């Protein structure tokens, strides 16, 4: 196979500068010219899968869980925290939206740090910030200390920047080519489970009692439990979390390790990604889908209480249903991708079903709580199940660029759309009701579905693995 055949349909190479072209030839493990120079090395490169890889991805999932729990712990009992701190609903909404806002300016320096310093440094920073934020919150369980609790939430939101882009990176560096999608799903699984617990536990730990001293006691207990868990996970990361395996898990990683770090340019990588038309479409569609999920999660308490007053606990249970169903969807999609490699078809199907589920949820919200549980579960299965699909499809479209960089751009888009959708839907619900607010989200999911159908399926990582295996048998 010659170089022209390898790169013939690759939009990434259009209109690039000479410098970018030279950098990409050095970086692109799938490029035939590089493979020609490295055939002997690639053919003899030993790969190995270590049992420790499961400990690494599970430990990451647990500290991701600890962080994502705190994203929704205020919003799901919005009315209780409004009364306790004496603030309005929009202010409590910002306790969730601060996670989205913080991500946007910090994602690029953090992804640069991930590429330069590696997984262990990022994991240590993430767990340190998360642990610090939880202990700050412990001191804020008084009605006049809203600013302190907001500071704690800001620390946790900053920790999230060091977490969201990690699943694809961990999967790529530790797992075999037939496991990467499943491993990425497990990484995302922890984040989803944390949100699920965040929906379920706060309404149970913090009941809507009238006595402010008793309410402060319940809030303090919740904060202490969160801090204890975050501290334990910080200690485990310090003792256990490892940078990368001694031997690479795949031939694609083996070739990637031969690229000298001084030849890697983060800004050039960003430029190449932003010239990749399929990836740009995926950035937008991922942002639309996950932004809708963020809006629904943040505003779920208000949506449910509008139709079913005094049902804070059931609002949390409906949120739990959304996430548990999504976790099942994520794992099924990850296993399916590892078996079939049908990235484009699976992504489109799940996106379309997210739209259908949102329409059904919107249309049946008045039919009873049990109906809301069922329709919310179907919404979660597809909408939350889409998360690992987006990560893995992005890695395929952008290989050999850093998985942390592509994941960071996807998450940045999700945070931007999440803030916009949460603010807009919240205002629409306040002024016109939940039906127009949910229709607002349905329109953007429809746009995202159409745009997903336009993404070109260019599976570069799969091509690199196939070519490396072929080279070994020549």
C-alpha positions as CSV (number, residue, x, y, z in Angstrom):
1,X,0.0,0.0,0.0
2,X,1.5,3.3,-1.0
3,X,1.2,6.7,0.8
4,X,-1.4,8.0,-1.6
5,X,-3.7,5.1,-0.9
6,X,-3.3,5.5,2.9
7,X,-4.1,9.2,2.9
8,X,-6.3,9.5,-0.2
9,X,-9.6,10.4,1.5
10,X,-8.2,12.1,4.5
11,X,-9.6,15.6,5.0
12,X,-7.0,16.2,7.7
13,X,-4.4,16.8,5.1
14,X,-6.2,19.5,3.1
15,X,-4.7,23.0,2.9
16,X,-2.1,22.4,5.6
17,X,1.1,24.3,5.9
18,X,4.5,22.7,5.1
19,X,5.4,22.7,8.8
20,X,2.1,21.0,9.7
21,X,2.7,18.4,6.9
22,X,6.2,17.6,8.2
23,X,4.9,17.3,11.8
24,X,2.0,15.1,10.8
25,X,4.3,12.7,8.8
26,X,6.4,12.3,11.9
27,X,3.3,11.8,14.1
28,X,1.0,9.7,11.9
29,X,1.7,6.1,12.8
30,X,-0.9,5.1,10.1
31,X,1.1,6.9,7.4
32,X,2.8,4.4,5.1
33,X,6.0,6.5,4.9
34,X,6.5,6.2,8.7
35,X,5.6,2.6,8.7
36,X,8.1,1.9,5.9
37,X,10.9,3.3,8.1
38,X,9.7,1.4,11.2
39,X,8.6,-1.9,9.7
40,X,11.4,-3.9,11.3
41,X,10.8,-2.3,14.7
42,X,7.0,-2.6,14.6
43,X,7.3,-6.2,13.4
44,X,9.4,-7.2,16.4
45,X,7.7,-5.0,19.0
46,X,6.5,-7.0,21.9
47,X,3.0,-6.2,23.3
48,X,1.4,-7.3,26.5
49,X,-1.7,-6.9,28.5
50,X,-1.3,-6.5,32.3
51,X,-3.9,-7.5,34.8
52,X,-3.1,-4.3,36.6
53,X,-5.0,-2.4,33.8
54,X,-8.3,-3.3,35.4
55,X,-7.2,-1.8,38.8
56,X,-6.1,1.4,37.0
57,X,-9.4,1.9,35.1
58,X,-11.5,0.9,38.2
59,X,-9.6,3.3,40.5
60,X,-10.1,6.1,38.0
61,X,-13.8,5.2,37.8
62,X,-14.1,5.5,41.6
63,X,-12.5,8.9,41.9
64,X,-14.5,10.1,38.9
65,X,-17.6,8.9,40.8
66,X,-16.6,10.9,43.8
67,X,-16.3,14.1,41.7
68,X,-19.4,13.7,39.5
69,X,-21.6,13.0,42.6
70,X,-20.9,16.6,43.7
71,X,-22.0,18.0,40.4
72,X,-25.6,17.3,41.1
73,X,-25.8,17.1,44.9
74,X,-27.1,20.7,45.2
75,X,-29.4,20.8,42.1
76,X,-31.4,17.6,43.0
77,X,-32.5,19.3,46.3
78,X,-32.6,22.7,44.7
79,X,-35.5,23.9,46.9
80,X,-33.9,22.8,50.1
81,X,-30.6,24.6,49.5
82,X,-32.5,27.7,48.3
83,X,-34.1,27.9,51.7
84,X,-31.0,27.0,53.7
85,X,-28.7,29.6,52.1
86,X,-31.4,32.2,51.3
87,X,-30.7,32.3,47.5
88,X,-32.8,32.0,44.4
89,X,-33.1,28.9,42.1
90,X,-30.8,30.4,39.4
91,X,-28.0,30.7,42.0
92,X,-28.3,27.0,42.9
93,X,-28.4,26.1,39.2
94,X,-24.9,27.7,39.1
95,X,-23.7,25.1,41.6
96,X,-24.0,22.6,38.7
97,X,-23.2,25.0,35.9
98,X,-19.9,26.0,37.6
99,X,-18.7,22.5,36.5
100,X,-19.4,23.4,32.9
101,X,-18.0,27.0,33.1
102,X,-14.7,26.0,34.8
103,X,-14.0,23.4,32.2
104,X,-14.0,25.8,29.2
105,X,-10.9,28.0,30.0
106,X,-8.9,25.2,31.7
107,X,-9.4,22.3,29.2
108,X,-6.5,23.3,26.9
109,X,-3.8,23.8,29.5
110,X,-4.9,20.6,31.2
111,X,-4.8,18.5,28.0
112,X,-1.4,20.0,27.3
113,X,-0.3,19.0,30.8
114,X,-1.7,15.5,30.2
115,X,0.4,15.1,27.0
116,X,3.5,16.4,28.7
117,X,3.4,14.9,32.2
118,X,1.2,11.9,31.7
119,X,-1.7,10.1,33.5
120,X,-0.3,9.8,37.0
121,X,0.4,13.6,37.4
122,X,-3.1,14.4,36.2
123,X,-4.7,11.8,38.5
124,X,-2.8,13.2,41.5
125,X,-3.9,16.8,40.7
126,X,-7.5,15.7,40.2
127,X,-7.8,13.8,43.4
128,X,-6.0,16.6,45.4
129,X,-8.4,19.3,44.2
130,X,-11.4,17.0,44.7
131,X,-10.4,16.2,48.2
132,X,-9.7,19.8,49.1
133,X,-13.1,20.9,47.7
134,X,-15.0,18.4,49.9
135,X,-13.3,19.5,53.1
136,X,-14.0,23.2,52.2
137,X,-17.7,22.2,52.0
138,X,-17.6,20.6,55.4
139,X,-16.9,24.1,56.9
140,X,-19.8,25.7,54.9
141,X,-22.8,24.1,56.5
142,X,-24.2,27.4,57.9
143,X,-26.8,29.6,56.3
144,X,-24.4,32.6,56.0
145,X,-21.6,30.6,54.3
146,X,-22.9,30.2,50.8
147,X,-19.7,31.8,49.4
148,X,-17.6,29.1,51.2
149,X,-19.7,26.2,49.8
150,X,-19.4,27.8,46.4
151,X,-15.6,27.9,46.8
152,X,-15.6,24.2,47.6
153,X,-17.7,23.5,44.6
154,X,-15.3,25.5,42.4
155,X,-12.4,23.3,43.6
156,X,-14.4,20.2,42.7
157,X,-15.3,21.7,39.3
158,X,-11.6,22.4,38.7
159,X,-10.8,18.7,39.6
160,X,-13.3,17.7,36.9
161,X,-11.2,19.3,34.2
162,X,-8.5,16.7,35.1
163,X,-11.0,13.9,34.9
164,X,-13.3,14.1,31.9
165,X,-10.7,13.6,29.2
166,X,-9.1,10.5,30.8
167,X,-11.2,7.5,29.9
168,X,-10.1,7.3,26.2
169,X,-6.5,8.0,27.2
170,X,-6.4,5.2,29.9
171,X,-8.2,2.8,27.5
172,X,-5.7,3.5,24.7
173,X,-2.5,3.2,26.9
174,X,-3.5,0.2,28.9
175,X,-5.9,-2.0,26.9
176,X,-5.8,-4.1,23.8
177,X,-7.5,-3.2,20.5
178,X,-10.5,-5.5,21.2
179,X,-11.0,-4.0,24.7
180,X,-10.5,-0.2,24.3
181,X,-14.2,0.6,23.8
182,X,-15.2,-1.5,26.8
183,X,-12.5,0.0,28.9
184,X,-13.5,3.5,27.9
185,X,-17.1,2.6,28.8
186,X,-16.0,1.5,32.3
187,X,-14.2,4.9,32.7
188,X,-17.3,6.8,31.8
189,X,-19.3,4.3,33.9
190,X,-17.8,5.7,37.1
191,X,-18.8,9.3,36.2
192,X,-22.3,8.1,35.5
193,X,-22.6,6.1,38.7
194,X,-21.5,9.2,40.6
195,X,-24.3,11.2,39.1
196,X,-26.7,8.4,39.8
197,X,-25.7,8.4,43.5
198,X,-25.9,12.2,43.4
199,X,-29.5,11.9,42.3
200,X,-30.4,9.3,44.9
201,X,-28.5,10.1,48.1
202,X,-28.9,13.9,48.8
203,X,-32.7,13.7,49.1
204,X,-32.3,10.9,51.6
205,X,-29.5,12.4,53.7
206,X,-31.0,15.9,53.6
207,X,-34.8,15.7,54.2
208,X,-36.8,18.9,53.8
209,X,-37.2,19.7,57.5
210,X,-38.2,23.1,58.8
211,X,-35.7,23.4,61.7
212,X,-32.6,25.2,60.3
213,X,-30.2,23.7,62.9
214,X,-31.4,20.2,62.1
215,X,-31.2,20.9,58.4
216,X,-27.6,22.1,58.9
217,X,-26.8,18.9,60.7
218,X,-28.1,16.8,57.8
219,X,-26.1,18.9,55.3
220,X,-22.9,18.5,57.4
221,X,-23.3,14.8,57.5
222,X,-23.6,14.6,53.7
223,X,-20.4,16.8,53.3
224,X,-18.5,14.7,55.8
225,X,-19.3,11.4,54.0
226,X,-18.2,13.0,50.7
227,X,-15.0,14.2,52.2
228,X,-14.1,10.8,53.8
229,X,-14.6,9.0,50.4
230,X,-12.6,11.6,48.5
231,X,-9.7,11.4,51.0
232,X,-9.6,7.6,50.8
233,X,-9.5,7.7,47.0
234,X,-6.7,10.3,47.1
235,X,-4.6,8.0,49.2
236,X,-5.3,5.0,46.9
237,X,-4.2,7.1,43.8
238,X,-1.0,8.1,45.5
239,X,-0.2,4.5,46.4
240,X,-1.5,2.6,43.3
241,X,-2.1,4.7,40.2
242,X,0.6,4.0,37.6
243,X,1.6,6.1,34.5
244,X,1.6,3.3,31.9
245,X,2.5,-0.4,31.4
246,X,6.1,-1.4,30.8
247,X,5.2,-2.9,27.4
248,X,2.5,-1.4,25.1
249,X,-0.8,-3.1,24.8
250,X,-1.2,-2.7,21.0
251,X,0.9,-2.2,17.9
252,X,-0.6,1.3,17.5
253,X,0.7,2.2,21.0
254,X,4.0,0.6,20.2
255,X,4.5,2.8,17.2
256,X,3.3,5.9,19.0
257,X,5.9,5.3,21.7
258,X,8.7,5.6,19.1
259,X,7.7,9.3,18.4
260,X,10.1,11.5,20.3
261,X,8.3,13.9,22.7
262,X,10.2,16.9,21.4
263,X,8.7,16.3,17.9
264,X,5.2,16.7,19.3
265,X,3.6,20.1,19.0
266,X,0.4,20.6,21.0
267,X,-0.7,23.7,19.0
268,X,0.0,21.9,15.7
269,X,-2.1,19.0,17.0
270,X,-5.0,21.4,17.8
271,X,-4.7,22.9,14.3
272,X,-4.8,19.5,12.6
273,X,-7.9,18.5,14.7
274,X,-9.7,21.7,13.8
275,X,-9.1,21.0,10.1
276,X,-10.6,17.5,10.4
277,X,-14.2,18.1,9.0
278,X,-15.6,14.9,10.4
279,X,-14.2,15.6,13.9
280,X,-15.6,19.1,13.8
281,X,-19.1,17.7,13.1
282,X,-18.6,15.2,16.0
283,X,-17.6,18.1,18.3
284,X,-20.9,19.9,17.6
285,X,-23.1,16.8,17.7
286,X,-21.5,15.6,20.9
287,X,-22.0,19.0,22.5
288,X,-25.6,19.1,21.5
289,X,-26.4,15.7,23.0
290,X,-24.4,15.9,26.2
291,X,-25.5,19.6,26.6
292,X,-29.1,18.4,26.6
293,X,-28.2,15.7,29.2
294,X,-26.6,18.3,31.5
295,X,-29.7,20.6,31.2
296,X,-32.1,17.8,32.0
297,X,-29.9,16.6,35.0
298,X,-29.5,20.1,36.4
299,X,-33.2,21.0,36.1
300,X,-34.7,17.6,36.8
301,X,-35.8,18.7,40.3
302,X,-37.8,21.7,38.9
303,X,-39.2,19.6,36.0
304,X,-40.6,16.9,38.3
305,X,-41.8,19.2,41.2
306,X,-43.7,21.3,38.6
307,X,-45.8,18.2,37.8
308,X,-45.6,16.4,41.1
309,X,-45.2,18.8,44.1
310,X,-43.3,17.6,47.3
311,X,-41.8,14.6,45.4
312,X,-38.1,15.5,46.0
313,X,-37.2,11.9,46.7
314,X,-38.9,10.6,43.6
315,X,-37.2,13.3,41.6
316,X,-33.9,11.9,42.8
317,X,-35.0,8.3,42.0
318,X,-36.0,9.3,38.5
319,X,-32.5,10.9,38.1
320,X,-31.1,7.6,39.4
321,X,-33.1,5.7,36.8
322,X,-31.8,7.9,34.0
323,X,-28.2,7.2,35.0
324,X,-28.5,3.5,35.8
325,X,-30.1,2.9,32.4
326,X,-27.4,5.0,30.8
327,X,-24.7,2.9,32.5
328,X,-26.2,-0.2,31.1
329,X,-26.4,1.5,27.7
330,X,-22.7,2.6,27.9
331,X,-21.5,-0.9,28.7
332,X,-23.6,-2.5,26.0
333,X,-22.4,0.0,23.4
334,X,-18.8,-0.4,24.4
335,X,-18.9,-4.2,24.1
336,X,-20.8,-3.8,20.8
337,X,-18.1,-1.5,19.4
338,X,-15.3,-3.9,20.4
339,X,-17.1,-6.7,18.6
340,X,-18.3,-4.9,15.4
341,X,-16.2,-1.7,15.0
342,X,-19.4,-0.1,13.6
343,X,-18.6,3.4,15.1
344,X,-20.6,5.5,12.7
345,X,-23.7,3.3,12.5
346,X,-23.9,2.8,16.3
347,X,-23.4,6.5,17.0
348,X,-26.1,7.5,14.6
349,X,-28.6,4.9,15.9
350,X,-28.0,5.8,19.6
351,X,-28.3,9.5,18.7
352,X,-31.6,9.0,16.9
353,X,-33.0,7.0,19.7
354,X,-32.0,9.7,22.2
355,X,-34.2,12.1,20.2
356,X,-37.1,9.6,20.2
357,X,-36.8,9.0,23.9
358,X,-36.7,12.8,24.7
359,X,-39.9,13.2,22.6
360,X,-41.6,10.4,24.5
361,X,-40.5,11.7,27.9
362,X,-41.8,15.2,27.0
363,X,-45.2,13.9,25.8
364,X,-45.9,11.6,28.7
365,X,-44.7,13.6,31.7
366,X,-48.2,14.3,32.9
367,X,-49.3,10.6,32.8
368,X,-48.1,9.7,36.3
369,X,-44.8,9.1,38.2
370,X,-44.5,5.5,37.1
371,X,-44.6,6.5,33.4
372,X,-42.0,9.2,34.1
373,X,-39.7,6.5,35.6
374,X,-40.1,4.3,32.4
375,X,-39.6,7.1,29.9
376,X,-36.7,8.6,31.9
377,X,-35.0,5.2,31.9
378,X,-35.3,5.0,28.1
379,X,-33.9,8.5,27.8
380,X,-31.0,7.7,30.0
381,X,-30.2,4.4,28.2
382,X,-29.6,6.2,24.9
383,X,-28.6,9.8,25.9
384,X,-26.1,8.7,28.6
385,X,-25.1,5.6,26.7
386,X,-23.9,8.0,23.9
387,X,-21.0,9.3,26.0
388,X,-18.4,6.6,25.5
389,X,-19.4,6.3,21.8
390,X,-18.5,9.9,21.2
391,X,-15.1,9.5,22.9
392,X,-14.2,6.3,21.0
393,X,-15.4,7.6,17.6
394,X,-13.3,10.7,18.2
395,X,-10.2,8.7,18.8
396,X,-10.8,6.7,15.6
397,X,-11.3,9.9,13.5
398,X,-8.3,11.7,14.9
399,X,-5.6,9.0,15.4
400,X,-2.7,9.5,16.0
401,X,-3.5,12.7,17.8
402,X,-3.6,12.6,21.6
403,X,-6.7,11.0,23.0
404,X,-6.7,13.6,25.8
405,X,-6.8,16.4,23.3
406,X,-9.7,15.0,21.2
407,X,-11.7,14.2,24.4
408,X,-11.0,17.6,25.8
409,X,-12.4,19.3,22.7
410,X,-15.5,17.1,22.9
411,X,-16.0,17.9,26.6
412,X,-15.5,21.6,26.0
413,X,-18.3,21.6,23.4
414,X,-20.5,19.8,25.9
415,X,-19.9,22.3,28.7
416,X,-20.6,25.3,26.3
417,X,-23.9,23.8,25.1
418,X,-24.7,22.6,28.7
419,X,-24.5,26.1,30.1
420,X,-26.5,27.6,27.2
421,X,-29.2,24.9,27.3
422,X,-29.5,24.9,31.1
423,X,-29.9,28.7,31.3
424,X,-32.3,28.8,28.3
425,X,-34.4,25.8,29.4
426,X,-34.6,27.2,32.9
427,X,-35.9,30.5,31.7
428,X,-38.4,28.8,29.4
429,X,-39.6,26.6,32.2
430,X,-40.0,29.6,34.5
431,X,-42.0,31.6,31.9
432,X,-43.8,29.0,29.8
433,X,-43.7,25.7,31.6
434,X,-41.9,22.4,31.2
435,X,-43.4,21.4,27.9
436,X,-41.9,24.2,25.8
437,X,-38.6,23.8,27.7
438,X,-38.4,20.1,26.7
439,X,-39.4,20.8,23.1
440,X,-36.5,23.3,23.0
441,X,-34.1,20.4,23.7
442,X,-35.9,18.1,21.2
443,X,-35.2,20.6,18.4
444,X,-31.5,20.6,19.1
445,X,-31.4,16.8,19.4
446,X,-33.0,16.6,15.9
447,X,-30.3,19.0,14.5
448,X,-27.6,16.8,16.1
449,X,-29.1,13.6,14.6
450,X,-29.0,15.1,11.1
451,X,-25.4,16.3,11.6
452,X,-24.3,12.9,12.9
453,X,-25.5,11.3,9.6
454,X,-23.1,13.6,7.8
455,X,-20.0,12.4,9.6
456,X,-17.6,10.5,7.4
457,X,-16.4,7.2,9.0
458,X,-12.6,7.3,8.7
459,X,-11.4,4.7,11.3
460,X,-7.7,5.6,11.4
461,X,-6.7,3.7,14.5
462,X,-8.2,0.5,13.1
463,X,-6.3,1.1,9.9
464,X,-3.0,1.5,11.9
465,X,-3.5,-1.7,13.8
466,X,-4.4,-3.6,10.6
467,X,-1.3,-2.3,8.8
468,X,1.0,-3.1,11.8
469,X,-0.3,-6.7,12.0
470,X,0.1,-7.0,8.2
471,X,3.7,-5.8,8.5
472,X,4.5,-8.4,11.0
473,X,3.4,-11.2,8.6
474,X,5.3,-9.9,5.6
